[in-house]
Amino acid sequence: MANRTVKDAKNVHGTNPQYLVEKIIRSRIYDSKYWKEQCFALTAELLVDKAMELRFIGGVFGGNIKPTPFLCLILKMLQIQPEKDIIVEFIKNEEFKYVRALGAFYLRLTGSAIDCYKYLEPLYNDNRKLRRQNRQSNFEIVHVDEFIDELLRNDRVCDIILPRIQKRHILEENNELEPKVSALDDDLDEELPSDEEAAEKGTVDRKPKSERVKRRSRSRSHSPERKERRPERKREDKMREKEREWDRRERDMRERDRERRIRHERMDDRDRDRRRDYYKERDPRERRRY
């Protein structure tokens, strides 16, 4: 009974909310000590206190696949299905970064594509560090904006398969979402001088913008003659490379022959000295026999 979804819960993406977590991981969470001790009879009001106690994020870890408290709270939220306003407050919480990460992950699992882009993209401005536990039970450092980018781009985060969402450019073409405005645009505009200031300094091009763009595109593009010469250059480069390889092989062969010749000469010298020493020890009559 304690592991069942609440009666008045709505289906998410056409299925039971708890089924968004794979069965194997879900059974591991049900058997975990944190789930039995800390998540029993947990309500939406008490969930906030448990979320504030989080000190790291992650999925499962270890050889026996143990779930992290972060993953247990995600499954508990899928089970009790808190209201959307509570999740939005989790995301807007600037004091506790792990509460924000918990709300962002839950919204990515259950929310629509418009809600995901609407509430998660502003978190790109959060550069605080998060501790994440990997499958080898080791901790690594990630930033909040990196975690949000993984939620919006990757198919699996924290060992949970995320539901597919529409691409942003499709929603923009359908006028369902406004074009994305980066926070860096204002900084770039402040750093770059305006056309009037540049004209006073004499550094701006007096020609219209369209002509400047055309001239820049012509300078970057290659002429037809250069395009025609590309295959010939490639063949010439290959031939040069082969010639260099042949020369290198010839040098190696000559070097090996020279070393072999020197080694044989040394062996002949040693053999000759050995025979001379041997005959010196024998008398002339014995020398005839040899």
Sine and cosine of phi, psi and omega as CSV:
sin_phi,cos_phi,sin_psi,cos_psi,sin_omega,cos_omega
0.00,0.00,-0.61,0.79,-0.07,-1.00
-0.94,0.35,-0.31,0.95,-0.05,-1.00
-0.99,-0.17,0.08,1.00,-0.01,-1.00
-1.00,0.07,0.46,-0.89,0.08,-1.00
-0.96,0.29,0.52,-0.86,-0.01,-1.00
-0.87,0.49,0.45,-0.89,-0.11,-0.99
-0.91,0.41,-0.66,0.75,-0.07,-1.00
-1.00,0.05,0.28,0.96,-0.01,-1.00
-0.97,0.25,0.56,-0.83,0.01,-1.00
-1.00,-0.10,0.50,-0.87,0.05,-1.00
-0.93,0.38,0.61,-0.79,0.01,-1.00
-0.90,-0.43,0.85,-0.53,-0.05,-1.00
0.83,0.56,0.57,0.82,0.08,-1.00
0.98,0.18,0.29,0.96,-0.02,-1.00
-0.52,-0.85,0.15,-0.99,0.08,-1.00
-0.88,0.48,0.72,-0.69,-0.05,-1.00
-0.83,0.57,-0.59,0.81,-0.02,-1.00
-0.93,0.36,-0.36,0.93,-0.01,-1.00
-0.97,0.26,-0.10,0.99,0.11,-0.99
-0.93,0.38,-0.35,0.94,0.12,-0.99
-1.00,-0.09,0.72,-0.69,-0.04,-1.00
-0.86,0.51,0.47,-0.88,-0.12,-0.99
-0.89,0.46,-0.64,0.77,-0.03,-1.00
-0.90,0.43,-0.74,0.68,0.01,-1.00
-0.92,0.40,-0.60,0.80,0.00,-1.00
-0.90,0.44,-0.66,0.75,0.03,-1.00
-0.92,0.38,-0.57,0.82,0.07,-1.00
-0.91,0.42,-0.60,0.80,0.03,-1.00
-0.92,0.39,-0.67,0.74,0.01,-1.00
-0.88,0.48,-0.53,0.85,-0.03,-1.00
-1.00,0.02,-0.10,0.99,-0.07,-1.00
-0.97,0.25,0.42,-0.91,-0.01,-1.00
-0.94,0.35,-0.61,0.79,-0.02,-1.00
-0.90,0.43,-0.63,0.78,0.00,-1.00
-0.91,0.41,-0.67,0.74,-0.06,-1.00
-0.96,0.29,-0.55,0.83,-0.08,-1.00
-1.00,-0.06,-0.65,0.76,-0.15,-0.99
-0.98,-0.18,-0.44,0.90,-0.08,-1.00
-0.98,-0.21,0.04,1.00,0.00,-1.00
-0.96,0.29,0.75,-0.66,0.02,-1.00
0.82,0.57,0.60,0.80,0.00,-1.00
-1.00,0.07,0.76,-0.65,0.02,-1.00
-0.96,-0.28,0.08,-1.00,-0.02,-1.00
-0.91,0.42,-0.54,0.84,0.01,-1.00
-0.95,0.31,-0.67,0.75,0.01,-1.00
-0.97,0.26,-0.31,0.95,-0.01,-1.00
-0.91,0.42,-0.50,0.87,-0.01,-1.00
-0.90,0.44,-0.66,0.75,0.00,-1.00
-0.90,0.43,-0.66,0.75,0.02,-1.00
-0.92,0.40,-0.59,0.81,0.02,-1.00
-0.92,0.38,-0.57,0.82,0.02,-1.00
-0.94,0.34,-0.35,0.94,0.01,-1.00
-1.00,0.09,-0.11,0.99,-0.02,-1.00
-0.91,0.41,0.62,-0.79,0.03,-1.00
-0.83,-0.56,-0.06,1.00,0.06,-1.00
-0.28,-0.96,0.27,-0.96,0.05,-1.00
-0.92,-0.40,0.12,-0.99,0.03,-1.00
0.49,-0.87,0.11,-0.99,0.01,-1.00
-0.97,-0.24,-0.96,-0.29,0.05,-1.00
-0.93,-0.38,0.36,-0.93,-0.06,-1.00
-0.50,-0.87,0.30,-0.95,0.08,-1.00
0.99,0.12,0.25,-0.97,0.01,-1.00
-0.93,0.36,-0.50,0.87,0.03,-1.00
-1.00,-0.08,0.23,0.97,0.13,-0.99
0.82,0.57,0.97,0.23,0.08,-1.00
-0.99,-0.13,0.67,-0.75,0.02,-1.00
-1.00,0.09,0.49,-0.87,0.07,-1.00
-0.99,0.13,0.35,-0.94,0.08,-1.00
-0.85,0.53,-0.53,0.85,0.03,-1.00
-0.86,0.51,-0.70,0.71,-0.02,-1.00
-0.94,0.33,-0.57,0.82,0.04,-1.00
-0.90,0.43,-0.66,0.75,0.02,-1.00
-0.93,0.37,-0.54,0.84,0.07,-1.00
-0.89,0.46,-0.72,0.69,0.02,-1.00
-0.90,0.43,-0.60,0.80,0.04,-1.00
-0.91,0.42,-0.61,0.79,0.06,-1.00
-0.91,0.41,-0.61,0.79,0.08,-1.00
-0.91,0.41,-0.49,0.87,-0.02,-1.00
-0.97,0.24,-0.71,0.70,-0.07,-1.00
-1.00,-0.01,-0.30,0.95,0.05,-1.00
0.77,0.64,0.96,0.27,0.03,-1.00
-0.92,0.39,0.27,-0.96,-0.03,-1.00
-0.93,0.37,0.36,-0.93,-0.05,-1.00
-0.90,0.43,-0.56,0.83,0.00,-1.00
-0.89,0.46,-0.58,0.81,0.02,-1.00
-0.92,0.39,-0.65,0.76,0.01,-1.00
-0.91,0.41,-0.64,0.77,0.03,-1.00
-0.90,0.44,-0.62,0.78,0.06,-1.00
-0.92,0.40,-0.59,0.81,0.10,-0.99
-0.86,0.52,-0.71,0.71,-0.06,-1.00
-0.93,0.36,-0.59,0.81,-0.04,-1.00
-0.99,0.14,-0.09,1.00,0.00,-1.00
-0.93,0.36,0.90,-0.44,-0.03,-1.00
-0.99,-0.12,-0.20,0.98,-0.06,-1.00
-0.99,0.11,-0.67,0.74,-0.03,-1.00
-0.94,-0.35,0.94,-0.34,-0.08,-1.00
-0.96,0.29,-0.51,0.86,0.00,-1.00
-0.97,0.26,-0.48,0.88,0.14,-0.99
-0.91,0.42,-0.65,0.76,0.05,-1.00
-0.90,0.44,-0.68,0.73,0.02,-1.00
-0.90,0.43,-0.61,0.80,0.02,-1.00
-0.91,0.43,-0.71,0.70,0.02,-1.00
-0.91,0.40,-0.61,0.79,0.01,-1.00
-0.91,0.41,-0.65,0.76,-0.01,-1.00
-0.92,0.39,-0.67,0.75,0.00,-1.00
-0.91,0.41,-0.66,0.75,0.02,-1.00
-0.90,0.43,-0.59,0.81,0.04,-1.00
-0.91,0.41,-0.52,0.85,0.00,-1.00
-0.97,0.24,-0.64,0.77,-0.17,-0.99
-0.94,-0.35,-0.32,0.95,-0.11,-0.99
-1.00,0.10,0.22,-0.97,0.06,-1.00
-0.99,0.17,0.15,-0.99,-0.03,-1.00
-0.90,0.43,-0.62,0.78,-0.01,-1.00
-0.91,0.41,-0.69,0.72,0.02,-1.00
-0.91,0.42,-0.62,0.79,0.00,-1.00
-0.89,0.46,-0.74,0.68,0.01,-1.00
-0.94,0.35,-0.54,0.84,-0.06,-1.00
-0.94,0.33,-0.67,0.74,-0.10,-0.99
-0.99,-0.13,-0.40,0.92,-0.07,-1.00
-1.00,-0.05,-0.53,0.85,-0.03,-1.00
-0.89,0.45,-0.58,0.81,0.08,-1.00
-0.88,0.48,-0.31,0.95,0.00,-1.00
-0.97,0.23,-0.07,1.00,0.10,-1.00
-0.89,0.45,-0.34,0.94,0.00,-1.00
-0.99,0.12,-0.08,1.00,-0.01,-1.00
-1.00,-0.04,0.92,-0.40,-0.05,-1.00
-0.95,-0.30,0.34,0.94,-0.01,-1.00
-0.95,0.31,0.40,-0.92,-0.06,-1.00
-1.00,0.01,0.58,-0.82,0.08,-1.00
-0.82,-0.57,0.60,-0.80,0.13,-0.99
-1.00,-0.04,0.76,-0.65,0.01,-1.00
-0.80,-0.60,0.72,-0.69,0.02,-1.00
-0.99,-0.11,0.82,-0.58,-0.03,-1.00
-1.00,-0.02,-0.10,-0.99,-0.07,-1.00
-0.92,0.39,-0.43,0.90,0.01,-1.00
-1.00,0.05,0.21,0.98,0.01,-1.00
0.93,0.36,0.24,0.97,0.05,-1.00
-1.00,-0.09,0.50,-0.87,0.00,-1.00
-0.99,-0.14,0.63,-0.77,0.05,-1.00
-0.72,-0.70,0.35,-0.94,-0.06,-1.00
-0.98,-0.20,0.79,-0.62,0.15,-0.99
-0.76,-0.65,0.33,-0.94,0.04,-1.00
-0.98,-0.20,0.33,-0.95,-0.03,-1.00
-0.89,0.46,-0.67,0.74,0.00,-1.00
-0.91,0.42,-0.56,0.83,0.08,-1.00
-0.91,0.41,-0.66,0.75,0.01,-1.00
-0.90,0.44,-0.65,0.76,0.03,-1.00
-0.92,0.39,-0.63,0.78,0.03,-1.00
-0.90,0.44,-0.61,0.79,0.07,-1.00
-0.90,0.43,-0.62,0.79,0.01,-1.00
-0.90,0.43,-0.58,0.81,-0.05,-1.00
-1.00,0.05,-0.29,0.96,-0.09,-1.00
-0.90,-0.45,-0.61,0.79,-0.10,-1.00
-0.99,0.11,0.36,-0.93,0.04,-1.00
-1.00,0.02,-0.40,0.92,-0.02,-1.00
-0.69,-0.73,0.80,-0.59,0.04,-1.00
-0.71,-0.71,0.73,-0.68,-0.03,-1.00
0.82,0.57,0.63,0.77,0.05,-1.00
0.89,0.45,0.35,0.94,0.05,-1.00
-0.89,-0.47,0.76,-0.65,0.05,-1.00
-0.97,0.23,0.85,-0.53,-0.05,-1.00
-1.00,0.07,0.60,-0.80,0.08,-1.00
-0.90,0.44,0.50,-0.87,0.00,-1.00
-0.97,0.26,0.62,-0.79,0.07,-1.00
-0.81,-0.59,0.37,-0.93,0.01,-1.00
-0.93,0.37,0.48,-0.88,0.07,-1.00
-0.93,0.36,0.46,-0.89,-0.08,-1.00
-0.91,0.40,-0.63,0.77,-0.06,-1.00
-0.91,0.41,-0.46,0.89,0.05,-1.00
-0.94,0.35,-0.67,0.74,0.04,-1.00
-0.91,0.41,-0.56,0.83,0.05,-1.00
-0.93,0.36,-0.63,0.78,0.02,-1.00
-0.92,0.40,-0.52,0.85,0.03,-1.00
-1.00,0.06,0.11,0.99,0.01,-1.00
0.86,0.50,0.46,0.89,0.08,-1.00
-1.00,-0.04,-0.23,0.97,-0.04,-1.00
-0.57,-0.82,0.65,-0.76,0.02,-1.00
-0.97,0.24,0.46,-0.89,0.03,-1.00
-0.86,0.52,0.55,-0.83,-0.04,-1.00
-0.96,0.28,0.72,-0.69,0.03,-1.00
-0.90,-0.44,0.89,-0.46,-0.02,-1.00
-0.99,0.16,0.55,-0.83,0.04,-1.00
-0.94,0.33,-0.27,0.96,0.00,-1.00
-0.98,0.18,-0.27,0.96,-0.02,-1.00
-0.89,0.45,-0.64,0.77,0.00,-1.00
-0.91,0.42,-0.64,0.77,0.02,-1.00
-0.91,0.42,-0.62,0.78,0.01,-1.00
-0.93,0.38,-0.63,0.78,0.02,-1.00
-0.90,0.43,-0.58,0.82,0.02,-1.00
-0.94,0.33,-0.57,0.82,-0.04,-1.00
-0.97,0.22,-0.62,0.79,-0.04,-1.00
-0.98,0.21,0.71,-0.71,0.03,-1.00
-0.96,0.28,0.49,-0.87,0.04,-1.00
-0.96,0.28,0.17,-0.99,-0.01,-1.00
-0.91,0.41,-0.57,0.82,-0.01,-1.00
-0.93,0.37,-0.69,0.73,0.02,-1.00
-0.91,0.41,-0.64,0.77,0.01,-1.00
-0.93,0.38,-0.55,0.83,0.02,-1.00
-0.93,0.37,-0.58,0.81,0.05,-1.00
-0.91,0.42,-0.58,0.81,0.02,-1.00
-0.99,0.14,-0.21,0.98,0.02,-1.00
0.99,0.16,0.37,0.93,-0.03,-1.00
-0.96,-0.28,-0.07,1.00,-0.03,-1.00
-1.00,-0.05,0.50,-0.86,0.03,-1.00
-0.98,0.18,0.80,-0.60,-0.07,-1.00
-0.95,0.30,-0.27,0.96,-0.04,-1.00
-0.97,0.25,0.39,-0.92,0.02,-1.00
-0.88,0.47,0.30,-0.95,-0.07,-1.00
-0.91,0.42,-0.63,0.78,-0.01,-1.00
-0.88,0.47,-0.64,0.77,0.01,-1.00
-0.93,0.37,-0.60,0.80,0.03,-1.00
-0.91,0.43,-0.63,0.78,0.03,-1.00
-0.91,0.41,-0.66,0.75,0.01,-1.00
-0.90,0.43,-0.68,0.73,-0.01,-1.00
-0.90,0.43,-0.62,0.78,0.02,-1.00
-0.93,0.38,-0.61,0.79,0.02,-1.00
-0.93,0.36,-0.59,0.81,0.03,-1.00
-0.92,0.38,-0.60,0.80,-0.01,-1.00
-0.93,0.37,-0.53,0.85,-0.01,-1.00
-0.99,0.15,-0.49,0.87,-0.03,-1.00
-0.97,0.22,0.42,-0.91,-0.01,-1.00
-1.00,-0.09,0.53,-0.85,0.02,-1.00
-0.95,0.30,0.34,-0.94,0.03,-1.00
-0.87,0.49,-0.58,0.81,0.01,-1.00
-0.89,0.45,-0.65,0.76,0.02,-1.00
-0.91,0.40,-0.60,0.80,0.04,-1.00
-0.91,0.42,-0.60,0.80,0.03,-1.00
-0.94,0.35,-0.53,0.85,-0.03,-1.00
-0.99,0.16,-0.18,0.98,-0.04,-1.00
-0.86,0.51,-0.77,0.64,0.02,-1.00
-0.87,0.49,-0.61,0.79,0.02,-1.00
-0.90,0.43,-0.64,0.77,0.01,-1.00
-0.91,0.41,-0.62,0.79,0.02,-1.00
-0.90,0.44,-0.69,0.72,0.03,-1.00
-0.90,0.44,-0.66,0.75,0.03,-1.00
-0.89,0.46,-0.65,0.76,0.02,-1.00
-0.90,0.44,-0.63,0.77,0.03,-1.00
-0.90,0.43,-0.67,0.74,0.01,-1.00
-0.89,0.45,-0.66,0.75,0.04,-1.00
-0.89,0.46,-0.64,0.77,0.01,-1.00
-0.90,0.43,-0.66,0.75,0.03,-1.00
-0.90,0.43,-0.66,0.75,0.03,-1.00
-0.89,0.46,-0.67,0.74,0.04,-1.00
-0.89,0.45,-0.60,0.80,0.03,-1.00
-0.92,0.39,-0.65,0.76,0.03,-1.00
-0.90,0.43,-0.70,0.72,0.03,-1.00
-0.87,0.50,-0.65,0.76,0.00,-1.00
-0.90,0.43,-0.66,0.75,0.03,-1.00
-0.90,0.43,-0.66,0.75,0.04,-1.00
-0.88,0.47,-0.67,0.74,0.04,-1.00
-0.89,0.47,-0.65,0.76,0.02,-1.00
-0.91,0.42,-0.66,0.75,0.01,-1.00
-0.90,0.43,-0.69,0.72,0.03,-1.00
-0.89,0.46,-0.64,0.77,0.02,-1.00
-0.91,0.42,-0.65,0.76,0.04,-1.00
-0.91,0.41,-0.65,0.76,0.04,-1.00
-0.89,0.46,-0.67,0.74,-0.01,-1.00
-0.90,0.44,-0.68,0.73,0.03,-1.00
-0.91,0.42,-0.63,0.78,0.03,-1.00
-0.91,0.42,-0.66,0.75,0.01,-1.00
-0.90,0.43,-0.67,0.74,0.03,-1.00
-0.91,0.42,-0.62,0.78,0.00,-1.00
-0.91,0.41,-0.65,0.76,0.03,-1.00
-0.91,0.41,-0.64,0.77,0.02,-1.00
-0.89,0.46,-0.65,0.76,0.03,-1.00
-0.91,0.41,-0.62,0.79,0.04,-1.00
-0.91,0.41,-0.64,0.77,0.04,-1.00
-0.90,0.44,-0.67,0.74,0.02,-1.00
-0.88,0.47,-0.68,0.73,0.01,-1.00
-0.91,0.42,-0.63,0.78,0.02,-1.00
-0.92,0.40,-0.65,0.76,0.02,-1.00
-0.91,0.42,-0.67,0.74,0.04,-1.00
-0.91,0.42,-0.61,0.80,0.00,-1.00
-0.91,0.41,-0.68,0.73,0.03,-1.00
-0.91,0.42,-0.64,0.77,0.00,-1.00
-0.90,0.44,-0.68,0.73,0.03,-1.00
-0.91,0.41,-0.57,0.82,-0.02,-1.00
-0.93,0.38,-0.69,0.72,-0.03,-1.00
-0.94,0.34,-0.47,0.88,0.03,-1.00
-0.90,0.44,-0.50,0.86,-0.02,-1.00
-0.98,0.20,-0.28,0.96,-0.01,-1.00
-1.00,-0.10,0.44,-0.90,0.07,-1.00
-0.99,0.16,0.20,-0.98,-0.06,-1.00
-0.86,0.51,-0.55,0.83,-0.01,-1.00
-0.94,0.35,-0.63,0.78,0.06,-1.00
-0.94,0.34,-0.50,0.87,-0.03,-1.00
-0.91,0.41,-0.51,0.86,0.00,-1.00
-0.91,0.42,-0.54,0.84,-0.03,-1.00
-0.93,0.38,-0.43,0.91,-0.03,-1.00
-0.99,-0.12,0.00,0.00,0.00,0.00
